[in-house]
Amino acid sequence: MLLQFKVGNYLSFKDVVTFSMVASSSKTENEDNVFEASDRNKTRLLKSAVIYGANASGKSNLLRAIRFARRFIVISSKDTQSGERIDVMNFRLSTETENKPSFFEFVFLLDGTIYRYGFEADKTEIHREWLFHIPKNREVKFFEREKQKITISSDFQEGKESVDKTRNNALFLSRTAQDNNPISTKILEWFTVFNVISGLNDSFYLGYTVGRSEEESFKNKIMEFLKCADVGIEKFDVERQEKTLPEEIKRLVPIGAIKTTHRKFDKEHNFVSPEIFDLDYSESEGTKKLFAMSGPLINALAKGRILFVDEFDSRLHPLLTQFIIKLFNSKIDNPNNAQLIFASHDASYLSKDFFRRDQIWFTEKDPYGATDLYSLVEYKKGEVEGEEKGKVRKDASFSKDYLLGKYGAIPYIKEIRTLMDNNE
């Protein structure tokens, strides 16, 4: 479970910003959207969060930062990465950040214990790295790193043998996990099980959905999900590739054709026969996306995992996105407290009926190209000229006020007078 993510000097984030899934103290706003971290740890966490902002304001960059950090943590110590430059992109619109490393930090709950892990890196080396945990009431260090100087506590003796084997462009945590040390391996596995996906390109997770559909129980859950979404599909089947196909062809067409079954009727509306469609050629773009996304969604809900989605509502009807949001916020449909975090432009579910104030986040760029990140519960009225000072009320009209620009994070479109020359 995610508590917090911080990023700085990466893409459009100049200064360090903090995204949090820790619930505010309010207990009168959608308590179904909140859960306690564990029996031992009573920290209240959020089941979902939405990020709004104008185009190019930094919404996608927040998810890109999470995706980069996750991938780098998992693969940085592998032999294939030896000698390679680190694929980190610092904030480029200020001389202050040109020669400084990028900053990433996760705070998360694993097996009832809170961990804080982070690192700073530029394109050539790791500048800093740290891992702490809270076994009881106070934070305790596992290790800290300043470039190639790594200090290990008595609680992390498993890392002693990995110090001299850690390259300057690799993370120490990744190296110790590669050496099969139990604490490091457990933490690294936490980073492998959460998912960051794009709502614009579903080809990356379509294969996962199809692969899991080979399990009868999982296929049944996909069908239940599709029937609830009312897309008209009665069942689906996957036509597997011929085993004799060359490997280079299999890589291009990894899963084979997906066939969906619909019901055909006569003029009196009596059922006549099943009709077979090809998902790729005969179904709508929204249905294709919903089918592809069903695998990661169901997996997250079933196992209590974290799912990040950029452009979540692209090609989906607002009622379908609301349906998915309600699944994650439900105590019945989300018994394992999975977390959904997504970026959106659709203000139709920017409402107290769906979200608490602490679940609503905004990205906004300043005049110098740097992204700020803030939640509605943090936002103070009066920051926009003409507003009465004070916090945003929990019964405010979030959607209306957002589109009126009261919370910022919207495009300020100027009137165009010279777009078309009269002589054109």
Summary of the structure (lengths in Angstrom):
residues: 424
radius of gyration: 23.9
end to end distance: 57.7
largest distance: 79.1
contacts: 1282
relative contact order: 0.15
helix: 31%
strand: 27%
